[in-house]
Amino acid sequence: MASNFGAVSHLLPPGYKRMVTEWLEEDCPSFDYAGFVVGEEVKEARLLGKSPGVLAGVPFFDEVFRQLDCKVDWHLQEGDPFEPVKHCATVRGPIRKILLGERVALNTLARCSGIATKTSSLIHLLRSSTPANCDAPPILAGTRKTTPGFRIPEKYAMSVGGADPHRHDLSSMTMLKDNHVWARNGDITNAVHAAKSAGGFSVKVEVECQSEEEAAEAVRAGADVVMLDNFKPGEELRAAVRSLKERFSGGQVRTEKREFLIEISGGLTEENVSGYVVEGVDIISTSSIHQGVKHVDFSLKVVR
């Protein structure tokens, strides 16, 4: 995971600061009437974690208050787990500006921390479910089913939690789903060749497959990744993965030697995760780590 090799915050593009500006403008498009009441006296507020979680979203929280001339001192590192009630950080600055940034900062932190918490939990389950005959647990990845306008924070939170964020956008990788293949008259080979011609050598091609035979056609056509979509966990999945790996391992048929990854997607939950961890699976992708996750509860309390 990225955090083993450096600060995940170093991945963020410069544009995230403009995004924070837009959030603040959305929350205060005109006059700040409540801010007028409290004035500019310098105060201190404590960020309290009120439910268990993994801390994520620190750069966004920091940028909210940086733009409002406040200072944040953290008492936890991003990615740290905590139990309530935890004093996570202290914010100092003009009271009007602390309160102006409060809701934007808390909402973002709660969402990011919720994603990181769910991600971390599922990764621990994957590791504990990995059988002894597997060299390592499969990569846990998110999906592109993110909130419009909030993709960067959500993908960032997945990374903090330890998952692979998967492709960030349509330009990151070519993924040929069932609709793409059907639009090419159901011809997987033709679709892969078209994708390779457009993206060139530097853009990977992944194909969503509904059967082992579709996956085999995709591999022969040159797909870098095949996604086995909605395969039943357990023996059905195990048999399909084993067959594909053996079929393209080379053996006595040199032309059948192929390098490719197998991704599993669809239906993964904390309850059935063990059925998806089978030898030969390289990636397990799921939207459950970022769609509909419970937020971590935070509050910001001004010190009297």
Backbone bond lengths (Angstrom), bond angles and torsions (degrees), N, CA, C in turn:
res aa  C-N    CA-C-N  psi(-1)  N-CA   C-N-CA  omega(-1)  CA-C   N-CA-C  phi
1 M - - - 1.462 - - 1.529 110.14 -
2 A 1.325 115.89 152.69 1.460 121.00 -170.80 1.522 112.94 -58.78
3 S 1.326 117.06 -35.59 1.463 120.02 -175.69 1.527 113.02 -66.61
4 N 1.334 116.93 -14.87 1.464 119.69 176.48 1.526 111.96 -74.29
5 F 1.324 116.39 -14.77 1.460 120.14 -173.56 1.528 113.95 -119.69
6 G 1.312 117.73 -3.81 1.457 120.72 179.03 1.516 111.26 167.40
7 A 1.314 115.60 -175.41 1.468 121.56 -179.47 1.526 109.43 -78.34
8 V 1.317 117.09 124.33 1.464 121.33 179.85 1.525 110.48 -61.15
9 S 1.326 116.94 -28.32 1.469 120.99 -179.69 1.529 112.38 -61.68
10 H 1.339 116.77 -22.97 1.460 120.09 179.94 1.525 112.14 -71.34
11 L 1.325 117.21 -9.69 1.465 120.98 176.63 1.524 112.28 -78.87
12 L 1.312 117.25 -21.18 1.459 120.20 -170.52 1.529 112.47 -67.23
13 P 1.334 116.63 138.76 1.466 120.42 176.80 1.521 110.62 -77.29
14 P 1.330 117.93 157.43 1.473 120.10 179.39 1.528 113.21 -57.49
15 G 1.323 116.30 -28.28 1.460 119.78 -175.77 1.508 115.74 -65.85
16 Y 1.342 117.76 -12.35 1.470 117.81 -179.20 1.527 111.28 -64.45
17 K 1.332 116.74 -24.91 1.464 119.39 179.40 1.532 110.76 -70.94
18 R 1.334 116.58 -35.17 1.473 119.69 174.83 1.522 110.37 -66.08
19 M 1.323 115.78 -35.25 1.456 120.48 178.58 1.527 110.41 -62.95
20 V 1.326 116.49 -42.30 1.463 120.39 178.03 1.525 110.47 -62.97
21 T 1.329 116.93 -40.35 1.472 120.93 176.93 1.527 110.42 -58.38
22 E 1.324 116.57 -42.30 1.465 120.73 179.87 1.525 110.95 -65.45
23 W 1.326 117.42 -36.81 1.469 119.77 177.72 1.525 110.30 -62.84
24 L 1.322 116.23 -43.70 1.463 119.99 -179.77 1.529 110.83 -65.48
25 E 1.330 116.37 -38.66 1.464 119.76 178.95 1.522 111.36 -68.20
26 E 1.326 116.46 -33.75 1.457 120.07 177.37 1.525 110.76 -64.83
27 D 1.341 115.74 -39.64 1.462 119.66 -175.95 1.525 112.39 -79.41
28 C 1.337 117.11 -23.71 1.465 119.99 179.46 1.529 108.87 -138.30
29 P 1.347 117.16 74.21 1.466 120.45 -176.72 1.528 113.45 -77.71
30 S 1.340 116.13 -13.67 1.466 119.60 -177.55 1.533 108.41 -138.25
31 F 1.323 117.70 -129.94 1.462 121.39 -177.69 1.534 111.98 -78.72
32 D 1.339 115.99 144.19 1.464 122.48 174.81 1.522 107.64 -99.97
33 Y 1.322 115.68 88.15 1.467 120.09 -173.58 1.527 112.21 -67.87
34 A 1.337 116.94 -42.21 1.461 119.81 179.76 1.527 110.76 -67.00
35 G 1.335 116.36 -35.00 1.456 120.30 177.64 1.519 112.11 -63.46
36 F 1.332 116.18 -35.09 1.462 121.29 177.46 1.530 110.39 -59.86
37 V 1.325 115.92 -35.26 1.463 121.13 -176.98 1.530 111.76 -66.95
38 V 1.335 117.27 -39.27 1.466 119.66 -170.68 1.530 113.71 -89.87
39 G 1.326 118.57 -24.02 1.458 120.57 175.43 1.520 114.31 80.03
40 E 1.348 115.23 -162.54 1.458 122.38 -168.03 1.532 114.18 -112.34
41 E 1.318 118.44 9.86 1.460 119.82 -179.15 1.532 110.56 -59.25
42 V 1.327 116.96 136.37 1.463 121.11 -179.57 1.531 109.07 -73.19
43 K 1.338 113.68 127.27 1.462 120.43 -178.22 1.527 109.96 -132.57
44 E 1.322 114.51 175.60 1.463 122.42 178.29 1.524 108.42 -126.62
45 A 1.339 115.78 138.02 1.466 120.47 177.76 1.518 109.06 -130.71
46 R 1.324 115.76 145.23 1.460 121.35 -178.13 1.521 110.49 -106.68
47 L 1.335 115.34 128.36 1.457 121.35 174.32 1.520 108.23 -84.79
48 L 1.328 116.06 119.25 1.455 121.70 -176.74 1.522 110.39 -113.26
49 G 1.334 116.49 127.43 1.454 121.58 171.78 1.513 109.09 -86.05
50 K 1.339 116.50 116.66 1.463 120.74 -170.97 1.520 113.83 -106.31
51 S 1.328 117.14 1.41 1.460 121.43 172.55 1.523 107.75 -143.44
52 P 1.339 117.77 156.32 1.473 119.58 -177.62 1.528 110.57 -61.30
53 G 1.318 116.44 145.72 1.458 118.28 178.98 1.509 113.74 -176.65
54 V 1.333 113.53 179.95 1.461 123.09 172.95 1.520 106.71 -113.62
55 L 1.311 117.54 126.00 1.460 121.90 -175.00 1.535 111.20 -71.32
56 A 1.334 115.97 127.08 1.467 121.59 176.54 1.521 109.31 -152.85
57 G 1.328 114.92 150.55 1.459 120.30 -179.90 1.513 113.36 102.30
58 V 1.329 116.69 13.97 1.464 121.95 -176.74 1.534 112.97 -56.75
59 P 1.340 120.57 -45.55 1.473 119.35 -178.05 1.529 113.20 -61.14
60 F 1.326 116.75 -34.32 1.463 120.43 -179.90 1.526 110.55 -72.28
61 F 1.328 116.07 -42.79 1.461 121.62 175.98 1.529 109.88 -58.89
62 D 1.330 115.89 -47.38 1.469 121.00 -179.69 1.527 111.66 -61.03
63 E 1.328 115.83 -42.52 1.466 119.44 -176.21 1.524 111.78 -68.58
64 V 1.333 117.22 -35.21 1.466 120.10 175.63 1.522 109.53 -54.97
65 F 1.315 116.91 -50.33 1.459 120.12 -175.46 1.527 112.58 -79.65
66 R 1.315 117.85 -25.66 1.472 118.99 174.02 1.519 110.14 -63.35
67 Q 1.331 116.70 -42.02 1.457 120.20 179.72 1.527 112.17 -67.83
68 L 1.330 116.31 -17.18 1.469 121.11 -179.74 1.537 111.47 -106.73
69 D 1.336 116.34 16.68 1.473 121.55 175.31 1.522 113.14 62.89
70 C 1.330 116.20 34.51 1.462 121.11 175.80 1.522 109.34 -114.19
71 K 1.309 115.80 162.62 1.473 121.91 -178.35 1.525 108.97 -118.57
72 V 1.350 115.52 137.34 1.464 121.23 179.48 1.522 109.23 -116.54
73 D 1.326 116.17 127.46 1.470 122.11 173.41 1.527 107.77 -113.20
74 W 1.338 116.01 120.76 1.458 120.86 -177.33 1.528 111.04 -92.78
75 H 1.331 114.96 142.10 1.452 121.64 177.59 1.531 111.17 -109.90
76 L 1.346 116.00 2.65 1.455 123.55 174.16 1.517 108.25 -133.00
77 Q 1.321 116.71 158.98 1.462 122.03 171.93 1.530 108.71 -93.62
78 E 1.306 115.31 146.91 1.468 118.29 176.14 1.526 109.14 -60.89
79 G 1.328 115.58 134.78 1.460 121.24 -176.54 1.516 113.18 97.15
80 D 1.345 117.05 -10.03 1.465 120.13 178.93 1.527 110.62 -74.57
81 P 1.323 117.75 138.31 1.471 120.18 170.33 1.524 109.80 -80.39
82 F 1.321 116.51 154.44 1.466 119.38 177.74 1.522 109.82 -149.79
83 E 1.308 114.72 160.10 1.466 123.02 176.37 1.524 108.46 -115.67
84 P 1.314 117.80 148.99 1.477 120.20 -179.57 1.530 111.28 -78.23
85 V 1.316 115.41 158.19 1.463 127.36 -11.97 1.518 106.49 -87.76
86 K 1.344 116.45 127.23 1.446 121.23 -175.01 1.519 110.76 -116.36
87 H 1.345 115.89 128.38 1.462 121.08 174.60 1.529 106.52 -79.59
88 C 1.335 116.47 101.37 1.467 121.68 -171.80 1.521 113.23 -88.66
89 A 1.320 116.78 -34.29 1.470 119.64 -176.83 1.518 109.21 -160.07
90 T 1.332 114.96 164.43 1.458 121.99 175.68 1.523 108.61 -125.55
91 V 1.320 116.06 130.69 1.473 122.24 179.45 1.516 108.28 -110.91
92 R 1.336 116.28 130.75 1.464 120.95 179.04 1.523 109.93 -125.92
93 G 1.339 115.36 138.82 1.459 119.96 178.21 1.507 111.23 162.64
94 P 1.327 117.18 -175.28 1.463 120.96 176.78 1.528 110.12 -57.85
95 I 1.309 117.04 130.74 1.459 120.52 -173.54 1.526 111.88 -58.02
96 R 1.331 116.93 -36.33 1.466 119.58 179.42 1.529 110.51 -60.36
97 K 1.333 115.75 -39.55 1.459 119.56 -176.45 1.536 111.85 -79.17
98 I 1.323 117.15 -31.55 1.471 119.28 173.76 1.521 109.65 -59.89
99 L 1.324 116.07 -46.15 1.464 120.21 -178.10 1.524 112.18 -72.92
100 L 1.324 116.43 -27.76 1.467 120.35 177.40 1.530 110.76 -66.31
101 G 1.326 117.10 -36.72 1.458 120.28 -178.92 1.516 114.62 -92.77
102 E 1.328 116.53 -9.08 1.462 120.96 -171.30 1.524 113.50 -53.49
103 R 1.319 118.21 -55.93 1.460 120.62 -172.19 1.524 112.40 -69.18
104 V 1.331 116.66 -41.00 1.462 119.79 178.26 1.529 110.09 -61.40
105 A 1.312 116.79 -45.81 1.464 121.25 -178.33 1.527 111.22 -65.80
106 L 1.326 117.23 -44.44 1.463 120.56 -178.65 1.526 111.80 -66.50
107 N 1.329 117.22 -42.78 1.467 120.19 -179.71 1.521 111.37 -59.92
108 T 1.323 115.15 -43.96 1.462 119.98 -178.84 1.523 111.06 -66.81
109 L 1.307 116.68 -44.93 1.460 121.32 179.96 1.530 110.95 -63.54
110 A 1.325 117.09 -41.58 1.462 121.20 -179.23 1.523 111.29 -63.55
111 R 1.338 116.26 -42.16 1.463 120.88 179.82 1.527 111.09 -67.45
112 C 1.319 116.44 -49.98 1.469 120.12 -179.25 1.529 111.31 -62.02
113 S 1.307 117.06 -42.69 1.468 120.43 -178.72 1.527 110.91 -67.77
114 G 1.330 116.94 -34.17 1.462 119.89 176.18 1.515 111.87 -62.60
115 I 1.324 116.36 -42.74 1.468 121.20 178.66 1.523 110.50 -65.98
116 A 1.328 116.83 -46.14 1.469 120.31 179.79 1.525 111.42 -62.66
117 T 1.318 116.95 -37.40 1.460 121.49 -179.81 1.523 110.96 -65.86
118 K 1.332 116.67 -46.85 1.464 121.58 178.96 1.531 110.54 -63.94
119 T 1.323 115.81 -41.57 1.464 121.27 179.77 1.523 110.93 -62.23
120 S 1.311 116.35 -48.54 1.460 121.22 -179.07 1.521 111.37 -60.61
121 S 1.323 116.62 -40.65 1.465 121.33 -179.96 1.529 110.89 -63.03
122 L 1.337 116.66 -44.17 1.461 120.15 -178.29 1.531 111.49 -69.35
123 I 1.318 116.48 -35.22 1.464 119.63 177.11 1.532 110.88 -63.48
124 H 1.310 116.92 -41.53 1.468 119.82 178.22 1.532 110.68 -63.57
125 L 1.327 117.13 -37.11 1.458 120.65 177.32 1.526 110.97 -67.05
126 L 1.334 116.65 -40.21 1.464 120.45 177.70 1.528 111.00 -60.58
127 R 1.317 115.29 -45.24 1.463 119.56 -178.87 1.519 111.76 -63.61
128 S 1.322 115.98 -42.22 1.462 119.26 -178.32 1.523 112.23 -73.12
129 S 1.345 117.23 -18.74 1.466 121.45 -179.00 1.518 112.69 -95.37
130 T 1.336 117.83 -6.15 1.458 120.98 -176.32 1.526 110.40 -71.43
131 P 1.348 117.79 121.37 1.467 119.93 -179.05 1.521 112.27 -69.19
132 A 1.289 116.18 162.54 1.464 121.82 -175.21 1.519 112.75 -65.34
133 N 1.361 117.65 -24.84 1.460 119.50 -177.52 1.534 112.66 -81.86
134 C 1.326 117.18 -0.97 1.472 121.05 175.76 1.531 109.31 -96.04
135 D 1.320 115.61 135.40 1.465 119.50 -179.29 1.526 112.01 -65.26
136 A 1.341 115.84 -36.42 1.468 121.55 -178.41 1.518 108.36 -157.43
137 P 1.318 117.55 157.79 1.465 118.79 176.56 1.521 110.53 -65.86
138 P 1.322 118.37 153.26 1.461 120.28 177.50 1.523 111.06 -65.25
139 I 1.305 116.00 157.52 1.464 121.77 175.26 1.522 108.67 -69.44
140 L 1.317 117.13 131.08 1.462 121.25 171.95 1.521 108.11 -91.45
141 A 1.330 116.70 127.41 1.465 121.21 -178.21 1.514 110.62 -127.98
142 G 1.315 115.43 151.58 1.455 121.23 173.26 1.513 110.32 -83.57
143 T 1.327 116.60 -157.04 1.459 121.75 179.45 1.531 108.77 -140.81
144 R 1.338 115.20 -176.99 1.471 120.47 176.78 1.532 111.25 -91.81
145 K 1.317 117.04 8.57 1.470 121.60 179.14 1.527 109.87 -82.25
146 T 1.314 114.66 61.56 1.464 121.07 -177.73 1.530 110.33 -104.03
147 T 1.314 115.96 170.55 1.461 121.95 -179.50 1.525 110.10 -76.81
148 P 1.331 118.89 124.43 1.479 119.76 178.44 1.529 111.26 -54.50
149 G 1.321 114.94 131.42 1.454 120.23 -178.83 1.511 114.63 85.53
150 F 1.335 116.52 -9.03 1.467 120.21 -177.32 1.525 111.44 -126.87
151 R 1.338 116.77 18.61 1.459 120.52 -175.20 1.525 112.25 -64.33
152 I 1.332 116.96 -42.79 1.465 119.52 -177.40 1.536 111.01 -59.54
153 P 1.342 119.93 -50.86 1.470 118.65 177.61 1.526 113.57 -60.85
154 E 1.336 117.35 -38.14 1.464 119.45 -178.08 1.526 111.45 -69.97
155 K 1.328 117.59 -43.47 1.464 120.50 176.59 1.540 110.02 -64.87
156 Y 1.311 115.77 -37.70 1.468 120.36 177.69 1.530 110.30 -60.77
157 A 1.321 116.42 -44.63 1.465 120.55 -178.46 1.518 111.66 -64.77
158 M 1.332 117.44 -35.78 1.470 120.12 175.58 1.524 110.18 -60.39
159 S 1.333 115.96 -42.60 1.472 120.58 179.99 1.522 111.20 -64.32
160 V 1.334 116.62 -42.25 1.470 119.97 178.36 1.523 110.13 -61.76
161 G 1.335 116.44 -38.66 1.464 120.36 179.64 1.512 113.87 -72.55
162 G 1.342 117.38 -12.94 1.457 120.85 175.87 1.508 115.66 109.08
163 A 1.345 117.58 3.61 1.461 120.56 -179.46 1.519 111.64 -93.03
164 D 1.317 115.22 163.99 1.459 121.41 169.24 1.526 106.34 -83.61
165 P 1.337 118.74 127.81 1.462 119.14 -177.00 1.525 114.31 -71.18
166 H 1.335 117.53 -8.10 1.468 122.65 -176.04 1.529 108.71 67.41
167 R 1.331 118.24 -169.21 1.468 119.84 -176.73 1.531 109.77 -65.74
168 H 1.302 115.84 142.45 1.462 120.53 -177.34 1.525 112.27 -84.38
169 D 1.326 116.79 -28.50 1.461 120.31 -175.44 1.516 108.68 -163.13
170 L 1.316 116.41 -178.87 1.456 121.04 -177.10 1.521 112.94 -66.07
171 S 1.320 117.15 -18.39 1.464 121.05 -179.16 1.526 112.93 -89.79
172 S 1.329 117.55 -9.55 1.459 120.71 -174.82 1.519 112.81 -77.63
173 M 1.313 116.65 -36.13 1.455 122.64 -178.35 1.517 106.90 -160.48
174 T 1.330 117.64 152.76 1.458 120.53 175.40 1.515 108.61 -90.42
175 M 1.325 116.99 115.76 1.455 120.64 174.12 1.526 108.47 -112.68
176 L 1.310 115.29 116.67 1.462 121.18 179.46 1.523 108.75 -95.09
177 K 1.317 115.75 104.43 1.448 120.96 179.03 1.522 109.20 -90.04
178 D 1.335 116.20 -179.88 1.467 119.21 -175.04 1.532 112.38 -57.69
179 N 1.332 117.24 -37.69 1.468 119.73 -179.53 1.529 112.21 -65.15
180 H 1.339 116.32 -36.29 1.463 119.46 177.77 1.528 110.56 -64.72
181 V 1.328 115.70 -43.41 1.469 119.95 -179.43 1.516 110.69 -66.97
182 W 1.325 116.39 -43.47 1.470 119.25 179.61 1.523 111.37 -62.36
183 A 1.341 116.19 -33.89 1.461 120.16 178.23 1.532 111.77 -67.29
184 R 1.339 116.90 -18.91 1.476 122.02 175.14 1.528 109.45 -102.79
185 N 1.350 115.67 33.16 1.469 122.41 177.63 1.529 112.95 60.80
186 G 1.332 115.87 30.01 1.450 120.31 176.44 1.512 114.36 76.03
187 D 1.317 117.40 11.23 1.470 122.11 -175.68 1.533 109.25 -93.44
188 I 1.324 116.80 97.63 1.460 121.84 -178.32 1.518 111.04 -63.09
189 T 1.315 116.22 -43.53 1.460 120.19 -178.63 1.516 111.50 -59.59
190 N 1.325 115.90 -46.40 1.459 120.73 179.54 1.522 111.13 -62.64
191 A 1.350 116.12 -40.00 1.463 120.43 -179.54 1.527 111.22 -65.49
192 V 1.338 117.15 -42.03 1.464 120.73 179.24 1.523 110.39 -64.94
193 H 1.341 117.10 -43.90 1.459 120.12 179.54 1.528 111.31 -62.11
194 A 1.329 116.90 -39.66 1.465 120.71 177.94 1.526 110.54 -63.85
195 A 1.339 115.74 -42.59 1.469 120.18 179.92 1.519 111.17 -64.73
196 K 1.323 117.02 -41.70 1.466 121.10 179.39 1.532 110.92 -64.66
197 S 1.312 116.60 -37.12 1.464 119.72 -179.77 1.520 111.34 -67.31
198 A 1.341 116.81 -32.26 1.466 120.85 -178.62 1.520 111.89 -81.15
199 G 1.327 117.09 -44.04 1.460 120.75 -174.85 1.514 114.54 -86.62
200 G 1.329 116.71 -20.29 1.457 119.31 -179.77 1.515 112.57 72.06
201 F 1.323 115.77 -165.16 1.466 120.74 -173.94 1.520 113.30 -72.26
202 S 1.331 118.48 -20.25 1.466 120.34 -171.19 1.530 113.75 -92.23
203 V 1.320 118.25 -7.58 1.466 121.03 -177.04 1.527 109.43 -112.41
204 K 1.311 116.27 116.86 1.463 120.18 178.69 1.527 111.37 -68.77
205 V 1.329 115.36 153.84 1.462 122.00 177.88 1.523 108.75 -120.44
206 E 1.316 115.74 127.80 1.460 122.18 175.45 1.515 108.85 -118.94
207 V 1.337 116.56 143.42 1.461 121.46 -179.00 1.520 109.69 -124.42
208 E 1.325 115.68 127.65 1.462 121.34 174.27 1.526 108.50 -78.58
209 C 1.332 116.59 127.04 1.462 121.22 -174.26 1.523 110.72 -124.64
210 Q 1.337 115.09 140.79 1.454 120.63 -179.61 1.525 112.27 -99.91
211 S 1.332 117.10 -7.06 1.456 120.97 -178.97 1.521 109.72 -151.48
212 E 1.325 114.92 166.37 1.463 119.87 177.78 1.522 111.09 -63.58
213 E 1.323 116.84 -37.76 1.463 119.98 -178.66 1.532 111.42 -67.48
214 E 1.319 117.08 -37.85 1.467 118.93 175.30 1.528 110.25 -62.68
215 A 1.325 116.14 -40.71 1.462 119.93 179.18 1.524 110.74 -63.88
216 A 1.327 117.12 -40.80 1.458 120.62 179.45 1.525 110.74 -63.65
217 E 1.330 117.06 -41.08 1.469 119.91 177.77 1.528 110.77 -62.97
218 A 1.333 116.08 -41.41 1.459 120.00 -179.94 1.527 111.04 -63.06
219 V 1.328 117.09 -42.54 1.468 121.03 -179.95 1.526 109.92 -63.80
220 R 1.327 117.28 -44.34 1.465 120.45 179.65 1.531 111.19 -63.02
221 A 1.320 116.15 -31.79 1.468 120.04 -178.89 1.526 112.36 -76.86
222 G 1.347 116.80 -13.36 1.459 119.90 177.55 1.505 115.40 111.56
223 A 1.337 118.12 13.38 1.467 120.34 178.09 1.516 110.18 -63.01
224 D 1.313 116.12 140.61 1.464 121.50 178.48 1.523 111.65 -83.25
225 V 1.332 115.70 -31.72 1.464 121.71 -179.31 1.521 108.30 -136.92
226 V 1.324 117.56 136.88 1.463 121.01 170.77 1.517 108.06 -115.10
227 M 1.322 114.97 131.91 1.461 120.68 178.66 1.521 108.83 -102.22
228 L 1.313 116.47 118.13 1.457 121.11 174.52 1.520 106.96 -86.95
229 D 1.314 115.58 105.87 1.467 121.31 -169.62 1.519 111.22 -94.97
230 N 1.321 116.09 124.61 1.464 123.85 175.38 1.524 113.48 58.99
231 F 1.331 117.27 33.76 1.457 120.06 170.93 1.533 108.25 -74.14
232 K 1.320 116.07 144.90 1.460 119.45 -179.67 1.524 109.55 -69.27
233 P 1.329 117.13 132.11 1.470 119.13 178.19 1.519 110.35 -66.21
234 G 1.310 114.41 150.36 1.451 118.65 179.46 1.515 111.51 107.53
235 E 1.325 116.68 -138.98 1.462 121.46 -170.87 1.526 113.01 -66.35
236 E 1.342 118.67 -37.98 1.470 120.33 179.13 1.526 111.00 -60.52
237 L 1.290 116.02 -46.02 1.458 120.88 178.73 1.525 110.58 -66.58
238 R 1.315 116.87 -45.49 1.460 121.26 -178.33 1.533 111.12 -58.92
239 A 1.337 117.04 -42.53 1.464 121.40 -179.00 1.518 111.42 -66.17
240 A 1.329 116.95 -41.64 1.468 120.82 -178.44 1.525 110.59 -66.37
241 V 1.314 116.95 -43.22 1.465 121.00 -179.57 1.520 110.34 -64.94
242 R 1.320 116.49 -46.07 1.467 120.50 -179.91 1.530 110.60 -60.45
243 S 1.323 116.30 -43.83 1.461 120.56 -178.75 1.521 111.41 -62.76
244 L 1.327 117.78 -43.86 1.462 120.98 -179.34 1.522 111.81 -65.36
245 K 1.322 116.33 -42.54 1.459 119.85 -179.58 1.528 110.73 -65.16
246 E 1.322 117.08 -41.00 1.463 120.69 -179.85 1.525 111.06 -69.50
247 R 1.337 115.93 -39.06 1.461 120.55 -176.71 1.519 112.30 -62.75
248 F 1.337 116.15 -33.57 1.466 119.56 -175.53 1.532 112.36 -113.73
249 S 1.326 115.77 24.93 1.465 119.64 179.86 1.522 112.60 -82.79
250 G 1.330 116.41 -9.41 1.464 119.64 -178.73 1.505 110.69 105.59
251 G 1.319 116.30 -76.97 1.460 120.14 179.37 1.513 111.19 55.14
252 Q 1.339 115.10 -131.86 1.464 120.42 -179.42 1.522 112.22 -88.26
253 V 1.333 117.33 -9.09 1.467 120.62 -176.03 1.519 108.36 -109.86
254 R 1.310 116.35 97.51 1.463 120.89 -173.57 1.525 111.83 -59.84
255 T 1.328 117.44 -36.47 1.467 120.14 -176.30 1.523 112.64 -67.94
256 E 1.334 117.32 -15.13 1.457 120.30 -179.61 1.533 112.80 -96.11
257 K 1.313 116.75 12.06 1.456 120.17 176.37 1.527 108.97 -82.72
258 R 1.319 117.76 117.59 1.459 122.19 -178.33 1.525 109.81 -137.91
259 E 1.329 115.14 144.12 1.458 121.78 173.78 1.528 108.07 -103.66
260 F 1.314 117.00 121.78 1.463 120.56 -179.08 1.530 108.88 -159.04
261 L 1.311 115.16 162.40 1.459 121.99 176.87 1.517 109.76 -110.86
262 I 1.320 115.76 149.56 1.467 121.18 176.15 1.525 108.76 -110.71
263 E 1.310 114.43 124.16 1.469 121.58 176.31 1.519 108.74 -111.95
264 I 1.308 115.55 139.06 1.459 122.14 176.57 1.520 108.10 -110.62
265 S 1.325 116.61 136.24 1.463 119.40 -179.95 1.525 109.52 -147.53
266 G 1.331 114.60 149.38 1.459 119.86 174.19 1.513 113.60 105.40
267 G 1.326 116.16 111.66 1.460 120.85 170.41 1.511 116.89 88.44
268 L 1.332 117.90 5.12 1.465 119.69 -178.79 1.522 110.93 -70.82
269 T 1.327 116.25 131.02 1.465 122.07 174.82 1.529 108.47 -136.37
270 E 1.309 116.15 170.75 1.462 119.90 177.20 1.524 111.05 -64.86
271 E 1.339 116.72 -25.81 1.455 120.77 -177.33 1.530 112.70 -78.34
272 N 1.352 117.75 -31.14 1.468 118.80 -174.34 1.530 113.30 -113.38
273 V 1.328 117.25 13.54 1.453 121.11 -172.80 1.529 112.87 -57.73
274 S 1.331 117.90 -34.41 1.465 120.34 -176.01 1.518 111.99 -63.35
275 G 1.346 117.49 -28.37 1.457 120.33 -179.89 1.505 114.00 -72.51
276 Y 1.330 117.29 -16.35 1.464 121.54 -179.57 1.525 112.68 -95.03
277 V 1.321 116.62 -14.29 1.463 119.93 -177.56 1.518 108.14 -90.39
278 V 1.339 115.92 89.46 1.454 121.36 -179.86 1.524 109.12 -125.76
279 E 1.305 116.23 154.88 1.456 121.32 -179.38 1.528 110.38 -58.63
280 G 1.325 116.04 131.19 1.460 120.80 178.33 1.505 114.60 102.39
281 V 1.329 117.67 -16.72 1.465 120.70 177.15 1.529 108.31 -80.39
282 D 1.317 116.58 125.53 1.465 120.90 -177.41 1.526 112.85 -94.18
283 I 1.332 116.34 -35.24 1.469 120.99 -173.05 1.528 108.86 -140.13
284 I 1.303 116.24 138.18 1.462 121.91 169.96 1.524 106.60 -120.20
285 S 1.327 116.53 117.94 1.466 119.94 179.91 1.523 109.91 -109.00
286 T 1.314 115.08 143.87 1.458 120.19 -178.62 1.520 110.84 -155.53
287 S 1.321 115.54 141.47 1.467 119.75 174.68 1.518 111.23 -86.03
288 S 1.332 117.36 -4.68 1.468 120.37 -176.24 1.525 112.35 -67.58
289 I 1.359 117.68 -16.43 1.467 119.04 179.90 1.523 111.98 -85.60
290 H 1.347 116.99 -6.83 1.470 117.76 -179.77 1.523 114.08 -139.76
291 Q 1.314 118.92 -10.20 1.463 121.11 176.24 1.519 109.57 -103.57
292 G 1.311 116.07 125.08 1.456 120.30 175.66 1.515 114.73 69.27
293 V 1.331 117.89 20.85 1.462 119.10 179.46 1.521 110.47 -77.08
294 K 1.311 115.74 151.86 1.461 120.98 177.69 1.519 109.69 -74.63
295 H 1.320 116.45 131.58 1.460 120.47 178.50 1.529 110.47 -73.37
296 V 1.316 114.77 152.03 1.464 119.99 171.83 1.528 107.58 -83.94
297 D 1.302 116.31 135.90 1.469 121.74 -175.05 1.532 110.73 -85.83
298 F 1.318 115.71 120.67 1.461 122.58 175.74 1.521 109.38 -125.00
299 S 1.315 116.09 153.02 1.469 121.09 169.53 1.519 109.04 -138.71
300 L 1.321 115.84 156.87 1.463 122.00 178.05 1.526 107.02 -120.48
301 K 1.315 115.87 113.55 1.453 121.21 -174.34 1.529 110.86 -112.82
302 V 1.327 115.57 121.99 1.465 121.52 178.55 1.520 108.35 -71.24
303 V 1.341 115.07 133.54 1.466 120.43 178.22 1.527 108.76 -77.44
304 R 1.311 115.95 128.31 1.474 119.66 -178.11 1.514 110.76 -78.02
